[in-house]
Amino acid sequence: MKLIHLILMGLAFLSITQPAVAQQSADANEEGRGAYKTRTMYNMEKYWDSEIVCKNPHKGWELHFFDNGISQYGTRLKPDDYLEDFPGLSNIYLRLGWSYLEPEEGKYNWQIIDTVIDRWVAHGYKISFRITCKETDNLIFATPKWVMQAGAKGSFPKESKSGNWAPDYGDPIFLEKLENFHKAFAARYAHKSWLEYIDIGSIGEWGEGHTSASGWYDVPVWVVKKHIEMYRRCYPDNVLILSDDYMGQRNADDGADDEILACAMKNHLGFRDDSSCVNWYAKLGFGYSTIRSPEIFNLVWDNIPVVLESEHYSIIKRNDFWDNGKRFEKGIEETHASFISFHHWPREWLSENPELAKRLANKCGYWYFPKYAVLPDTLRKYSTHNYLRMTWENHGVAPAYHHYDLRLQLTDQVTGKQTVLALTESNNRTWMPERIVGEEYTLNLPATLESGKYDIKIGLFDPGYGEEIAIRLALKPSRRSADGYYKLGEIIVR
């Protein structure tokens, strides 16, 4: 019955005829309002704005502040530069070796990340992490040296040009020390309101799950599963993300990929691809986007966020492989990514890609366009038939993964008094990409509401864990008030 109701609602929209529109007053026409019998429709398409950047929570660009070390890429920024002008930048990504944070067993150097966290969270950013156990640069011991000295097995692979130590990822001493660290890390950070997600980064080069600089051997499946399960024990309530290389970079075609994938799905992991725009993948035949395993992202993107990271920008340019960002954009579409990033100094990258930064900031994740709104032509106090019907489009590549609160604001045009109604039947989680979604909300007017003419507005809000955030809709700024509501038009209350 609900489906039939929504279909009939859509037919009601289409049945608004030109003669009815011709009867509108000048004021109603200005507000995009059309009358049909006892209903009023507000057509919001005329106020759509695809150029304005809708910077919203839980999506957008992320800055690799620490990128497999502590010397790049956020360290070149001036002390007072928080990239407020970077379109849609919402997340600060800290990727660094375990040894930076636990130089001695049980003695933690949290300050190295707390300094960054405190500064950027104060400016409204979220934080995400990957803590690695093997690097390929001058960090010889990404896993702290004391772990080796405690008896954990490992080696200095001849393939590692810098002589970096690679742990035996299944060694019981290594696993014990690693879990102790993550228990301490989780106790300090897991329930912070600013924490966006945590990467599983404890296996392979840079935490990507492969051993390309350590001999190209396959880490046993049981070991990979132990790491996944350890992370889920330590972070039971957090979004955990796994690189697709934990599966796609294995040598043997023995079913191990499927077993690891099943474990990832069982533990409700999201996925990331760190290899967009990598020339090597194009040479292997993985197409224009170079996304090797688009099918695994299809398994999770409707419920868990996807992260897409491009190749080092300097390498992309050297290989003449950027194509004005079109390869990366294609990868966003194929993976349905909500978070997107690059390896480079942010100011330099932005100066070369200002328009791309804006376009992709909107395209990744969710991007909401209210299409129509329908109400009775008059709202009547004490009536049980006051309603608002709305139609929504999501022009992004993914849904929102958090429930946002939709509200209706009525402002008395004489007194300026505002009344806010919670539209509790709304569920933005169902506003999926490439679908047109209709919803109906019951309007329970308070008995104290005075009769008169009102401005009527809608607002979508993320209650979050801290300060409430108003979600930006793809409507002209002239329709938006300072408190985050968007004007539909006017209505009479009797």
Secondary structure, 3 states (H helix, E strand, C coil): CHHHHHHHHHHHHHCCCHHHHHCCCHHHHHCCEEEECCEEEEEHHHHECCCCCCCCCCCEEEEEEEECCCCCEHHHCCCCCCCCCCCCEEEEEEEEEHHHHCCECCECCCHHHHHHHHHHHCCCCEEEEEEECCCCCCCCCCCCHHHHHCCCCEECCCCCCCCCCEECCCCHHHHHHHHHHHHHHHHHHCCCCCEEEEECCCCCHHHCCCCCCCCCCCCCHHHHHHHHHHHHHHCCCCCEEEECHHHHCCCCCCCHHHHHHHHHHHCCCEEEEEEECCHHHHHCCCCCCCCCCHHHHCCCCCCCCCEEEEEEHHHHHHCCCCHHHHHHHHHHHHHCCCEEEEECCHHHHHHHCHHHHHHHHHHCCCCEEEEEEEEECEECCCCCCCEEEEEEEECCCCCCCCCCEEEEEEEECCCCCEEEEECCCCCHHHCCECCEEEEEEECCCCCCCCCEEEEEEEEEEECCCCCCEECCCCECHHHECCCCCEEEEEEEEC
